[in-house]
Amino acid sequence: TRRYGLNPEYSEIVRAFGSAGWDDAVQEFVKEHGTLSELLNRPRDLPITKVVLPSGQELSFLGGRHNQLQKAIIEQFLPRFGHGAEVLYVGDTANKYAFINRERLARLKCFDIEESKLPDVLAYSESENWIFLIEAVYSSGPISSERRLALAQLLAKCTASPVLRHSFPGQSHIPEVLT
């Protein structure tokens, strides 16, 4: 009634299900068409954004305005205003854990990073004993009051003073301290 139809190439393999020739039919089908995971994970020619951490380590992020904003946070904001901050975490739009320094986060007694909704960039200034929680605000809004409270609770045992910053494309904002 909805005018769906089965592609004839697939109908033959469906008909073979449960028969003695099923395994051979599947192997032949996969040889001709490939697997679903191969099809879904095929290489794509996507633009790449190279990001250089203060430590000199280079990361490759997918292109896009959000990751370009993260690049600016890491390469422009932190060197100017981060008091020598080292990046402890940064996520890519395609890889939530593109870079993470679990050992340093653990020494600072930071929250379990897997269980929380993280800001886009976490960085630590040893000279100031500040942990920067930086949100790259491109497509969504700044950190809400509820999320700010949740982050403050997650950082209750952290040995560094948390500094929350919202970063917008082309704008400069004064960091606000979480209390």
MARMAR-116143 format. One record per atom (N, C-alpha, C, O): residue number from 1; x, y, z. Coordinates in pm, 1 decimal. Atoms other than C-alpha are relative to their C-alpha. Example, Ala and Ser with C-alpha at 12.3 -4.5 7.8 and 13.67 -1.06 7.14 Angstrom:
BEGIN
PT,1,89.0,-119.0,0.0
PT,1,1230.0,-450.0,780.0
PT,1,90.0,120.0,0.0
PT,1,193.6,118.1,66.5
PT,2,-82.0,-119.0,-6.0
PT,2,1367.0,-106.0,714.0
PT,2,-77.0,109.0,73.0
PT,2,-26.1,219.8,89.9
END
This chain:
BEGIN
PT,1,82.6,-120.8,0.0
PT,1,0.0,0.0,0.0
PT,1,86.2,126.1,0.0
PT,1,36.9,234.5,-31.4
PT,2,-87.4,-117.6,-2.7
PT,2,301.1,230.9,37.4
PT,2,94.6,2.5,-120.0
PT,2,183.3,87.5,-129.0
PT,3,-75.3,8.8,124.9
PT,3,451.1,132.2,-297.2
PT,3,148.1,-28.7,19.7
PT,3,231.4,13.0,-60.8
PT,4,-136.9,44.9,-18.2
PT,4,768.7,-12.6,-151.9
PT,4,20.9,-124.2,-84.6
PT,4,-71.6,-202.1,-107.2
PT,5,-31.5,119.1,76.7
PT,5,943.4,-273.1,-359.1
PT,5,139.6,-47.3,32.8
PT,5,223.3,32.0,76.0
PT,6,-131.0,56.7,-26.9
PT,6,1240.2,-503.2,-318.9
PT,6,80.2,0.2,-129.6
PT,6,34.0,-48.3,-232.9
PT,7,-88.9,-1.1,113.9
PT,7,1529.7,-446.8,-555.1
PT,7,23.3,-144.4,-44.8
PT,7,49.4,-230.4,39.3
PT,8,-18.4,138.3,48.8
PT,8,1562.9,-757.8,-776.8
PT,8,133.3,-61.9,40.8
PT,8,140.8,-183.1,60.5
PT,9,-129.8,53.9,-41.0
PT,9,1932.2,-792.1,-681.8
PT,9,-7.7,-58.4,141.6
PT,9,59.1,-157.1,172.5
PT,10,12.7,46.1,-138.0
PT,10,1831.6,-836.0,-318.6
PT,10,-102.0,-112.7,12.8
PT,10,-93.6,-194.2,104.6
PT,11,104.5,101.8,-10.9
PT,11,1529.5,-1055.1,-385.9
PT,11,57.7,-140.9,-13.3
PT,11,10.3,-233.8,52.0
PT,12,-59.7,132.4,16.6
PT,12,1748.2,-1344.2,-499.8
PT,12,64.3,-49.5,129.6
PT,12,50.3,-166.5,165.3
PT,13,-63.8,42.3,-124.8
PT,13,1945.7,-1348.1,-175.9
PT,13,-104.2,-26.7,107.6
PT,13,-86.0,-116.2,190.2
PT,14,107.9,22.2,-97.0
PT,14,1625.3,-1321.3,29.0
PT,14,-63.1,-136.0,-25.0
PT,14,-93.1,-209.1,69.4
PT,15,59.5,129.9,33.5
PT,15,1482.8,-1621.1,-155.0
PT,15,90.1,-117.4,40.5
PT,15,41.5,-226.7,69.6
PT,16,-94.5,107.0,-34.3
PT,16,1799.4,-1821.5,-78.6
PT,16,9.0,-24.7,149.7
PT,16,64.9,-125.5,192.7
PT,17,-9.6,14.1,-145.5
PT,17,1763.1,-1768.7,296.5
PT,17,-60.6,-133.0,44.9
PT,17,-170.6,-170.4,4.4
PT,18,46.7,127.6,-53.8
PT,18,1731.9,-2100.0,481.0
PT,18,28.0,-118.8,-89.4
PT,18,5.0,-233.0,-49.7
PT,19,-27.4,111.6,91.0
PT,19,1836.7,-2305.2,180.0
PT,19,144.7,-47.5,16.1
PT,19,225.3,16.2,84.0
PT,20,-136.0,55.2,-4.6
PT,20,2148.0,-2519.7,137.7
PT,20,99.3,93.0,-69.3
PT,20,218.3,90.4,-37.6
PT,21,-88.8,-90.5,74.5
PT,21,2289.6,-2254.9,-99.2
PT,21,12.6,138.8,60.8
PT,21,71.1,228.2,-0.3
PT,22,0.1,-132.1,-64.6
PT,22,2246.7,-1964.8,148.2
PT,22,140.9,57.9,16.2
PT,22,164.7,172.3,-22.7
PT,23,-135.8,-51.2,-23.7
PT,23,2617.6,-1933.2,245.1
PT,23,67.3,41.2,-130.2
PT,23,131.6,145.9,-136.7
PT,24,-59.7,-33.3,129.5
PT,24,2729.8,-1941.0,-118.5
PT,24,-63.8,126.2,-57.9
PT,24,5.5,210.3,-115.2
PT,25,71.1,-117.0,52.4
PT,25,2463.4,-1684.5,-214.0
PT,25,46.4,127.4,71.3
PT,25,63.2,231.9,8.3
PT,26,-46.8,-116.2,-76.8
PT,26,2576.9,-1450.3,65.2
PT,26,141.1,37.7,-43.3
PT,26,169.4,155.3,-65.7
PT,27,-137.4,-29.3,42.0
PT,27,2943.6,-1480.9,-32.1
PT,27,3.3,63.9,-138.4
PT,27,78.9,158.3,-161.0
PT,28,6.3,-55.5,135.2
PT,28,2861.9,-1410.4,-395.6
PT,28,-55.1,143.1,2.2
PT,28,-5.6,231.6,-67.6
PT,29,60.6,-133.4,-11.8
PT,29,2643.7,-1114.0,-300.3
PT,29,101.0,100.3,55.9
PT,29,113.3,211.6,4.8
PT,30,-98.2,-88.0,-62.5
PT,30,2915.5,-965.7,-76.1
PT,30,114.3,29.7,-97.1
PT,30,163.6,142.4,-102.6
PT,31,-106.3,-21.0,96.8
PT,31,3178.0,-1015.8,-346.4
PT,31,-42.7,104.4,-104.2
PT,31,37.4,188.3,-145.2
PT,32,50.6,-90.9,102.9
PT,32,2960.0,-826.7,-595.0
PT,32,-35.1,137.9,53.9
PT,32,-7.7,238.4,-11.7
PT,33,52.3,-126.0,-52.8
PT,33,2812.3,-556.4,-369.5
PT,33,77.9,57.5,118.2
PT,33,64.6,175.8,149.4
PT,34,-67.8,-45.8,-120.9
PT,34,3039.2,-536.1,-64.7
PT,34,-93.1,-11.8,120.0
PT,34,-211.1,-43.9,105.9
PT,35,80.7,7.6,-121.1
PT,35,2920.9,-528.9,295.6
PT,35,-57.7,138.0,32.0
PT,35,-11.1,239.3,-20.1
PT,36,60.4,-125.7,-41.1
PT,36,2702.7,-262.6,453.5
PT,36,102.3,87.2,73.1
PT,36,107.6,208.1,50.4
PT,37,-99.7,-79.6,-72.4
PT,37,2985.6,-155.7,686.3
PT,37,103.3,59.5,-94.8
PT,37,147.9,172.1,-72.7
PT,38,-91.8,-56.0,99.8
PT,38,3220.1,-112.2,386.6
PT,38,-64.4,118.0,-72.6
PT,38,0.1,219.5,-98.9
PT,39,71.8,-106.7,69.0
PT,39,2959.0,97.4,214.1
PT,39,-13.2,123.9,88.1
PT,39,7.0,236.2,42.1
PT,40,18.2,-113.1,-91.1
PT,40,2893.7,313.1,519.8
PT,40,131.6,64.6,40.7
PT,40,135.3,184.6,67.8
PT,41,-129.4,-51.3,-43.8
PT,41,3262.6,351.9,609.1
PT,41,94.4,29.0,-115.6
PT,41,216.1,32.8,-97.0
PT,42,-84.3,-26.7,115.5
PT,42,3387.3,427.8,260.9
PT,42,76.8,130.6,21.4
PT,42,27.8,221.9,87.9
PT,43,-76.7,-123.2,-15.4
PT,43,3659.9,689.7,241.5
PT,43,-74.2,116.1,-65.9
PT,43,-130.3,103.9,-174.9
PT,44,63.8,-119.4,54.1
PT,44,3523.9,1037.4,191.6
PT,44,104.6,108.9,-12.0
PT,44,195.0,117.8,71.0
PT,45,-92.8,-109.2,22.5
PT,45,3710.0,1336.8,56.8
PT,45,-56.0,123.4,69.3
PT,45,-123.9,205.5,7.6
PT,46,50.3,-112.0,-78.6
PT,46,3633.5,1584.0,334.8
PT,46,113.8,95.5,31.4
PT,46,228.4,53.2,46.9
PT,47,-105.1,-95.7,-35.0
PT,47,3821.2,1904.3,410.8
PT,47,51.2,-26.2,141.5
PT,47,-24.4,-67.8,229.3
PT,48,-64.8,24.3,-128.5
PT,48,4064.6,1878.4,701.4
PT,48,49.9,133.1,56.3
PT,48,101.2,217.5,-17.1
PT,49,-53.8,-115.1,-70.5
PT,49,4152.7,2143.8,958.3
PT,49,113.9,-49.5,87.5
PT,49,93.0,-132.7,175.8
PT,50,-116.6,35.7,-81.9
PT,50,4503.3,2109.1,1104.1
PT,50,2.3,92.3,121.5
PT,50,-11.3,214.0,108.5
PT,51,-5.2,-75.4,-125.4
PT,51,4528.3,2217.6,1469.3
PT,51,131.2,-34.4,68.9
PT,51,165.4,-151.7,84.4
PT,52,-125.7,21.2,-69.9
PT,52,4858.3,2265.1,1649.5
PT,52,-20.0,37.8,146.4
PT,52,-49.0,153.1,178.5
PT,53,12.7,-22.8,-143.8
PT,53,4841.6,2226.4,2028.8
PT,53,119.7,80.8,50.3
PT,53,224.6,81.3,-14.1
PT,54,-113.7,-73.9,-55.9
PT,54,5060.9,2449.8,2249.7
PT,54,124.8,-86.0,18.5
PT,54,236.5,-34.5,15.4
PT,55,-113.3,92.3,-15.7
PT,55,5280.7,2141.3,2303.2
PT,55,71.8,-25.6,-131.9
PT,55,180.5,-83.2,-133.7
PT,56,-57.5,24.5,132.3
PT,56,5348.4,2134.6,1927.2
PT,56,-61.9,-118.1,-70.9
PT,56,-40.5,-136.4,-190.7
PT,57,66.1,115.2,61.2
PT,57,5144.0,1820.7,1866.8
PT,57,-103.7,47.7,-100.2
PT,57,-177.3,142.7,-73.5
PT,58,94.1,-38.8,105.1
PT,58,4940.2,1841.9,1547.0
PT,58,-116.1,-99.2,-6.0
PT,58,-96.2,-220.6,-4.0
PT,59,120.7,80.6,14.0
PT,59,4581.4,1716.6,1519.7
PT,59,-66.3,32.9,-132.2
PT,59,-51.2,143.4,-184.3
PT,60,77.2,-22.6,121.7
PT,60,4364.9,1676.7,1212.1
PT,60,-146.7,-15.7,32.6
PT,60,-191.0,-122.8,74.0
PT,61,144.1,0.2,-21.7
PT,61,3998.8,1768.0,1247.4
PT,61,-69.5,8.0,-134.3
PT,61,-11.9,52.4,-233.6
PT,62,80.7,-24.5,118.1
PT,62,3723.7,1756.7,993.8
PT,62,-13.3,149.9,-18.2
PT,62,-13.7,225.2,79.2
PT,63,21.0,-141.7,25.8
PT,63,3678.4,2091.5,825.4
PT,63,-135.8,40.9,53.2
PT,63,-211.8,-43.0,101.6
PT,64,127.9,-48.1,-49.9
PT,64,3384.9,2304.2,920.2
PT,64,21.4,114.0,96.5
PT,64,127.5,126.4,157.6
PT,65,-13.2,-122.5,-78.7
PT,65,3318.7,2623.4,1108.6
PT,65,18.9,-25.9,148.7
PT,65,91.8,47.6,215.2
PT,66,-16.5,31.1,-142.5
PT,66,3289.6,2463.2,1452.8
PT,66,144.8,-35.3,30.1
PT,66,202.1,15.3,126.6
PT,67,-139.0,39.3,-23.1
PT,67,3633.3,2302.1,1424.4
PT,67,96.7,114.1,-29.4
PT,67,203.3,121.1,31.7
PT,68,-83.5,-118.2,23.4
PT,68,3778.5,2623.9,1279.1
PT,68,-1.0,90.5,122.9
PT,68,100.3,152.2,155.9
PT,69,9.7,-77.9,-123.0
PT,69,3653.3,2800.1,1592.4
PT,69,83.9,-64.9,110.9
PT,69,151.2,5.2,186.4
PT,70,-84.5,69.4,-98.1
PT,70,3817.9,2534.1,1811.2
PT,70,147.4,24.1,-29.6
PT,70,226.9,43.2,62.4
PT,71,-137.5,-29.0,40.5
PT,71,4139.4,2586.3,1614.0
PT,71,40.8,138.4,49.1
PT,71,150.4,155.2,102.5
PT,72,-29.2,-136.4,-44.7
PT,72,4122.4,2960.3,1690.4
PT,72,14.6,6.2,152.4
PT,72,100.2,78.3,203.7
PT,73,-10.7,4.6,-147.0
PT,73,4064.9,2887.0,2061.4
PT,73,138.0,-51.6,39.3
PT,73,204.9,7.1,124.3
PT,74,-126.1,65.9,-35.6
PT,74,4371.1,2660.3,2074.5
PT,74,121.1,79.2,-47.0
PT,74,219.1,92.7,26.3
PT,75,-117.9,-63.3,57.9
PT,75,4603.6,2855.0,1847.8
PT,75,6.7,150.9,23.7
PT,75,114.4,209.5,11.9
PT,76,-2.0,-145.2,-19.2
PT,76,4499.6,3215.5,1923.8
PT,76,-34.7,41.6,142.9
PT,76,38.6,119.0,204.4
PT,77,40.9,-41.3,-134.2
PT,77,4312.5,3247.3,2254.0
PT,77,96.5,-50.8,107.4
PT,77,148.5,27.7,186.7
PT,78,-82.5,56.6,-107.3
PT,78,4515.2,3009.1,2470.8
PT,78,141.1,59.2,4.9
PT,78,188.0,90.8,114.2
PT,79,-133.3,-61.5,-9.4
PT,79,4859.7,3146.4,2372.2
PT,79,-4.1,144.1,53.0
PT,79,90.5,187.4,118.8
PT,80,9.1,-139.0,-45.0
PT,80,4739.9,3503.6,2443.2
PT,80,-49.6,13.8,143.6
PT,80,2.8,95.0,219.8
PT,81,68.0,-19.4,-127.1
PT,81,4522.1,3458.5,2750.8
PT,81,2.8,-121.6,92.3
PT,81,-50.5,-115.8,203.1
PT,82,4.6,124.8,-76.8
PT,82,4580.2,3104.9,2877.1
PT,82,111.0,-19.5,100.7
PT,82,115.2,-122.9,167.3
PT,83,-108.7,10.1,-97.6
PT,83,4891.3,3172.6,3088.9
PT,83,74.3,-133.0,-12.9
PT,83,96.8,-203.4,85.5
PT,84,-76.3,122.4,23.7
PT,84,5079.4,2884.9,2928.6
PT,84,-82.1,-127.3,9.8
PT,84,-27.6,-234.8,34.7
PT,85,89.5,116.0,-16.1
PT,85,4778.2,2652.9,2935.4
PT,85,32.1,-110.7,-99.3
PT,85,62.6,-86.9,-216.1
PT,86,-13.0,118.1,85.4
PT,86,4815.0,2302.1,2802.4
PT,86,-139.8,-56.1,-24.9
PT,86,-224.5,-56.9,64.4
PT,87,129.5,57.8,34.4
PT,87,4523.4,2142.6,2623.6
PT,87,-8.4,-139.1,62.5
PT,87,81.3,-221.8,46.0
PT,88,21.5,130.8,-62.1
PT,88,4383.1,1848.7,2820.7
PT,88,-103.5,-81.7,-75.4
PT,88,-102.7,-204.7,-71.0
PT,89,104.3,68.3,77.1
PT,89,4087.2,1767.9,2599.7
PT,89,-46.9,91.6,-111.6
PT,89,-62.9,212.1,-92.5
PT,90,69.0,-67.4,109.8
PT,90,3949.8,1868.7,2262.9
PT,90,-66.7,-108.3,-83.0
PT,90,-7.4,-212.4,-111.4
PT,91,73.6,95.9,80.9
PT,91,3686.6,1690.4,2061.0
PT,91,-19.4,52.0,-140.2
PT,91,-31.2,172.5,-162.2
PT,92,29.8,-31.6,139.8
PT,92,3634.2,1683.9,1687.6
PT,92,-146.5,-31.7,-22.9
PT,92,-203.3,-114.3,48.5
PT,93,139.9,30.0,28.6
PT,93,3286.3,1684.9,1539.6
PT,93,-16.9,-146.7,-39.9
PT,93,-124.3,-203.7,-20.7
PT,94,8.3,141.1,39.0
PT,94,3365.4,1335.6,1405.6
PT,94,58.6,-93.4,105.7
PT,94,33.0,-213.7,102.4
PT,95,-65.4,82.5,-101.0
PT,95,3567.3,1213.3,1705.3
PT,95,-2.6,76.4,132.3
PT,95,78.7,166.0,154.7
PT,96,19.4,-72.2,-126.0
PT,96,3451.8,1325.9,2050.4
PT,96,127.7,7.5,82.4
PT,96,149.1,106.0,153.1
PT,97,-124.0,2.3,-77.5
PT,97,3788.8,1229.6,2202.9
PT,97,120.7,10.9,-93.0
PT,97,209.0,-74.8,-89.7
PT,98,-110.9,-17.7,93.4
PT,98,4025.1,1362.5,1933.8
PT,98,133.0,11.1,73.6
PT,98,234.7,-40.3,27.2
PT,99,-119.1,-9.3,-83.3
PT,99,4276.0,1450.5,2206.7
PT,99,-45.1,5.4,145.4
PT,99,-135.0,81.8,180.8
PT,100,32.7,-0.5,-142.1
PT,100,4261.2,1374.9,2577.6
PT,100,123.7,-40.6,80.1
PT,100,189.5,-139.6,48.4
PT,101,-110.8,30.5,-89.8
PT,101,4526.2,1381.0,2851.0
PT,101,-60.1,-51.5,130.2
PT,101,-75.4,23.5,226.6
PT,102,67.6,61.5,-115.3
PT,102,4365.0,1140.9,3098.4
PT,102,85.8,6.6,126.9
PT,102,34.1,28.7,236.4
PT,103,-89.7,0.6,-116.1
PT,103,4670.5,1127.8,3325.7
PT,103,-3.1,135.9,70.5
PT,103,-14.5,142.1,192.9
PT,104,-0.8,-134.3,-59.3
PT,104,4678.2,1504.8,3379.7
PT,104,-136.5,32.4,61.8
PT,104,-143.2,91.5,169.6
PT,105,134.2,-22.5,-54.9
PT,105,4299.6,1521.4,3428.8
PT,105,-17.6,-73.7,132.3
PT,105,-77.9,-21.0,225.8
PT,106,9.9,77.9,-123.6
PT,106,4324.5,1248.6,3692.4
PT,106,80.2,65.7,112.6
PT,106,34.4,69.7,226.8
PT,107,-80.3,-66.8,-102.1
PT,107,4605.0,1433.0,3875.4
PT,107,-68.4,126.0,53.0
PT,107,-48.4,164.1,168.3
PT,108,74.1,-120.1,-41.1
PT,108,4382.4,1742.9,3885.6
PT,108,-131.1,-36.1,70.3
PT,108,-205.9,51.7,113.6
PT,109,123.6,50.8,-61.3
PT,109,4101.4,1526.6,4027.7
PT,109,-124.2,52.0,-72.3
PT,109,-223.7,90.7,-11.0
PT,110,115.0,-40.3,81.3
PT,110,3872.4,1618.0,3742.3
PT,110,-97.2,-115.5,-11.3
PT,110,-62.1,-230.8,13.8
PT,111,108.1,96.3,12.5
PT,111,3547.4,1437.6,3681.4
PT,111,31.0,-105.7,-105.2
PT,111,120.8,-89.3,-187.7
PT,112,-12.5,106.0,99.8
PT,112,3515.6,1118.7,3481.2
PT,112,-48.0,54.6,-133.4
PT,112,-167.1,78.7,-153.1
PT,113,27.8,-69.7,125.1
PT,113,3531.7,1261.6,3133.9
PT,113,-102.5,-72.6,-87.6
PT,113,-172.7,-8.1,-165.5
PT,114,95.7,74.1,80.9
PT,114,3323.6,982.0,2976.6
PT,114,-144.4,22.3,44.4
PT,114,-237.1,7.3,-35.2
PT,115,135.3,-9.2,-53.9
PT,115,3025.0,1048.7,3199.8
PT,115,-60.5,139.7,-9.7
PT,115,-172.3,161.3,37.0
PT,116,48.9,-137.2,-2.1
PT,116,2985.3,1418.4,3134.0
PT,116,-16.3,56.8,-140.2
PT,116,42.5,8.2,-236.8
PT,117,14.6,-73.9,124.5
PT,117,2874.9,1650.6,2861.5
PT,117,105.2,110.0,2.7
PT,117,89.4,211.3,70.9
PT,118,-116.8,-84.7,-8.4
PT,118,3201.3,1824.4,2799.5
PT,118,-12.4,128.6,-81.4
PT,118,-78.5,131.6,-185.2
PT,119,-21.5,-114.7,88.0
PT,119,3274.7,2173.1,2678.6
PT,119,94.7,-44.2,-112.1
PT,119,152.5,-152.7,-105.4
PT,120,-78.6,40.4,116.5
PT,120,3463.2,2170.4,2349.8
PT,120,149.6,-10.7,27.5
PT,120,216.8,-96.7,-29.4
PT,121,-143.1,-0.5,-29.4
PT,121,3808.6,2246.3,2493.2
PT,121,19.5,9.7,151.4
PT,121,-43.2,92.6,217.2
PT,122,-45.3,-10.5,-138.8
PT,122,3960.1,2181.9,2837.9
PT,122,149.9,27.3,-5.6
PT,122,223.4,-41.3,-76.6
PT,123,-142.7,-32.5,-3.7
PT,123,4297.8,2341.9,2911.0
PT,123,37.5,37.8,143.1
PT,123,-45.6,87.7,219.0
PT,124,-43.7,-25.4,-136.7
PT,124,4505.7,2380.7,3226.6
PT,124,120.9,93.0,0.5
PT,124,219.9,68.9,-68.6
PT,125,-111.2,-91.5,-22.4
PT,125,4727.9,2671.6,3328.6
PT,125,60.6,-33.7,135.6
PT,125,-0.3,-9.6,239.8
PT,126,-66.7,37.3,-124.7
PT,126,4974.5,2545.1,3586.1
PT,126,39.0,123.9,79.7
PT,126,28.5,123.8,202.3
PT,127,-43.9,-120.1,-71.5
PT,127,5102.4,2895.3,3669.7
PT,127,-112.9,67.0,77.7
PT,127,-89.5,125.3,183.5
PT,128,115.5,-61.3,-66.6
PT,128,4751.2,3015.5,3761.8
PT,128,-84.5,-102.9,75.2
PT,128,-171.4,-67.2,154.8
PT,129,81.0,110.1,-52.3
PT,129,4612.4,2674.9,3863.1
PT,129,-147.0,16.8,-40.1
PT,129,-238.3,4.5,41.6
PT,130,133.3,-15.5,59.3
PT,130,4313.3,2735.6,3634.7
PT,130,-25.6,-114.6,-97.3
PT,130,64.2,-156.4,-170.4
PT,131,41.9,91.6,106.5
PT,131,4124.8,2480.0,3430.7
PT,131,-104.8,74.4,-82.0
PT,131,-210.6,112.0,-31.6
PT,132,90.1,-68.5,92.0
PT,132,3961.9,2642.8,3130.0
PT,132,-99.4,-100.8,-56.5
PT,132,-60.8,-207.5,-104.1
PT,133,105.9,76.6,65.0
PT,133,3628.8,2500.2,3014.2
PT,133,-54.2,92.7,-108.5
PT,133,-127.2,187.4,-79.1
PT,134,30.6,-92.3,108.3
PT,134,3579.3,2658.1,2673.4
PT,134,-100.9,-63.1,-94.8
PT,134,-79.3,-172.0,-147.9
PT,135,105.4,44.1,91.3
PT,135,3263.9,2620.6,2467.7
PT,135,12.1,79.2,-129.2
PT,135,4.9,202.1,-128.2
PT,136,-2.9,-62.7,131.6
PT,136,3297.4,2692.6,2095.9
PT,136,-144.5,13.6,-46.0
PT,136,-205.8,-83.4,-90.4
PT,137,141.5,-22.6,29.6
PT,137,2958.0,2848.6,2031.1
PT,137,-13.3,33.9,-147.3
PT,137,6.3,148.2,-188.7
PT,138,21.8,-24.7,141.4
PT,138,2889.3,2805.8,1664.3
PT,138,-144.9,-27.3,-38.0
PT,138,-214.6,61.4,-87.1
PT,139,136.6,33.9,41.3
PT,139,2563.1,2622.3,1607.9
PT,139,-96.7,-5.7,116.9
PT,139,-217.3,9.6,98.1
PT,140,87.7,2.4,-116.5
PT,140,2430.0,2592.5,1961.6
PT,140,33.3,120.5,86.4
PT,140,131.2,190.5,60.8
PT,141,-19.2,-116.5,-84.6
PT,141,2403.2,2853.2,2232.3
PT,141,107.4,-21.6,105.0
PT,141,166.1,-129.4,114.4
PT,142,-97.5,11.7,-108.0
PT,142,2633.5,2924.9,2525.1
PT,142,-45.2,-101.4,103.7
PT,142,-158.1,-150.2,99.1
PT,143,30.4,94.7,-106.5
PT,143,2644.7,2698.1,2826.6
PT,143,-113.6,56.9,84.5
PT,143,-107.5,171.2,129.9
PT,144,117.3,-43.3,-76.5
PT,144,2311.8,2718.3,3007.8
PT,144,32.1,3.6,149.1
PT,144,133.0,-51.0,193.6
PT,145,-16.6,-6.4,-146.1
PT,145,2273.6,2793.1,3378.7
PT,145,-1.5,-139.7,61.3
PT,145,74.6,-168.2,153.8
PT,146,7.0,137.3,-52.2
PT,146,2178.2,2428.9,3440.5
PT,146,129.5,-75.4,-26.4
PT,146,180.0,-146.1,60.8
PT,147,-123.8,69.5,34.2
PT,147,2485.3,2299.6,3258.5
PT,147,116.6,59.0,79.8
PT,147,205.3,-14.9,122.5
PT,148,-103.5,-65.2,-79.6
PT,148,2706.5,2553.6,3438.2
PT,148,0.2,-57.4,142.6
PT,148,106.2,-85.9,198.5
PT,149,11.9,57.1,-134.0
PT,149,2576.0,2422.6,3772.3
PT,149,49.9,-144.6,1.3
PT,149,122.1,-185.0,92.5
PT,150,-44.7,139.8,8.7
PT,150,2631.9,2060.9,3663.7
PT,150,152.4,-8.3,-12.5
PT,150,214.8,-93.2,51.2
PT,151,-145.4,-0.6,14.0
PT,151,2989.9,2139.9,3556.2
PT,151,67.4,38.1,131.8
PT,151,168.7,-21.1,169.2
PT,152,-55.5,-40.5,-129.2
PT,152,3056.9,2316.9,3887.4
PT,152,-3.3,-116.5,98.8
PT,152,91.6,-136.3,174.6
PT,153,10.1,116.6,-88.6
PT,153,2935.3,2007.1,4074.3
PT,153,100.4,-107.8,-38.6
PT,153,161.0,-171.0,47.9
PT,154,-96.5,99.8,46.7
PT,154,3149.6,1778.6,3858.0
PT,154,143.3,39.0,36.4
PT,154,229.0,-47.3,55.4
PT,155,-134.6,-49.2,-29.8
PT,155,3452.3,1996.3,3933.6
PT,155,21.6,27.4,148.8
PT,155,122.6,87.0,186.3
PT,156,-7.6,-29.8,-143.8
PT,156,3388.9,2011.1,4310.7
PT,156,129.8,-50.1,63.3
PT,156,180.6,14.8,154.7
PT,157,-123.3,55.1,-57.3
PT,157,3696.9,1794.4,4386.9
PT,157,124.4,39.4,-78.1
PT,157,235.9,4.5,-39.0
PT,158,-112.6,-39.8,84.7
PT,158,3916.1,1945.0,4115.4
PT,158,91.8,93.2,78.0
PT,158,45.0,182.7,148.4
PT,159,-97.5,-81.2,-73.0
PT,159,4235.8,2098.4,4253.9
PT,159,28.8,132.9,-68.6
PT,159,95.9,218.4,-10.7
PT,160,-18.5,-125.1,73.1
PT,160,4234.0,2375.6,3990.0
PT,160,-128.7,81.4,4.6
PT,160,-237.9,26.0,16.6
PT,161,117.6,-87.2,3.6
PT,161,4001.5,2675.1,3981.4
PT,161,-57.2,0.9,-141.6
PT,161,14.2,31.6,-237.1
PT,162,58.8,4.2,133.7
PT,162,3757.4,2638.4,3692.1
PT,162,-31.0,140.4,-54.2
PT,162,-79.4,227.9,17.5
PT,163,31.2,-123.8,70.7
PT,163,3724.9,2920.0,3438.9
PT,163,-81.9,-38.9,-122.6
PT,163,-35.2,-114.1,-208.2
PT,164,89.7,31.5,111.2
PT,164,3431.6,2901.0,3197.4
PT,164,7.1,112.4,-101.5
PT,164,1.2,230.2,-66.2
PT,165,-5.8,-100.0,106.8
PT,165,3457.3,3076.0,2862.7
PT,165,-85.3,-46.2,-116.2
PT,165,-81.5,-162.8,-155.5
PT,166,75.0,23.5,123.2
PT,166,3219.7,3099.4,2568.7
PT,166,75.5,70.9,-110.7
PT,166,114.0,186.8,-95.1
PT,167,-72.1,-60.6,111.0
PT,167,3388.7,3163.7,2237.0
PT,167,-90.3,1.0,-122.2
PT,167,-140.5,-103.1,-164.7
PT,168,84.0,-18.5,117.9
PT,168,3194.6,3300.8,1941.4
PT,168,89.0,38.0,-118.0
PT,168,193.1,100.5,-97.9
PT,169,-81.8,-37.9,115.7
PT,169,3327.4,3341.1,1586.2
PT,169,16.1,151.8,-8.8
PT,169,-82.6,225.4,-8.3
PT,170,-27.3,-141.5,21.7
PT,170,3495.6,3680.3,1547.8
PT,170,-25.0,89.2,119.9
PT,170,-25.0,211.4,105.0
PT,171,28.2,-82.0,-117.8
PT,171,3421.0,3795.5,1904.4
PT,171,93.8,-39.3,113.0
PT,171,144.0,-151.6,117.6
PT,172,-82.0,26.5,-118.2
PT,172,3619.3,3822.0,2224.8
PT,172,-85.3,18.4,123.1
PT,172,-155.7,118.7,135.1
PT,173,80.0,-7.1,-122.4
PT,173,3458.7,3753.2,2561.4
PT,173,88.0,-23.7,120.8
PT,173,179.1,-106.4,117.2
PT,174,-76.0,14.3,-123.2
PT,174,3595.5,3787.2,2910.9
PT,174,-41.3,-132.2,65.8
PT,174,-160.4,-162.0,75.4
PT,175,35.5,124.1,-68.0
PT,175,3616.6,3451.6,3089.8
PT,175,-79.3,27.3,126.9
PT,175,-58.1,128.5,193.8
PT,176,71.9,-12.0,-125.6
PT,176,3375.9,3402.2,3374.4
PT,176,39.0,-117.1,88.0
PT,176,56.1,-229.0,39.7
PT,177,-43.7,102.6,-93.5
PT,177,3472.4,3207.9,3684.1
PT,177,-121.8,-75.6,51.9
PT,177,-221.3,-15.0,91.6
PT,178,106.7,82.6,-57.9
PT,178,3252.6,2916.9,3793.2
PT,178,9.6,8.3,151.0
PT,178,118.8,1.0,207.3
PT,179,-0.6,-0.8,-146.9
PT,179,3150.0,2941.1,4156.0
PT,179,-94.5,-105.6,50.9
PT,179,-109.3,-122.0,172.0
END
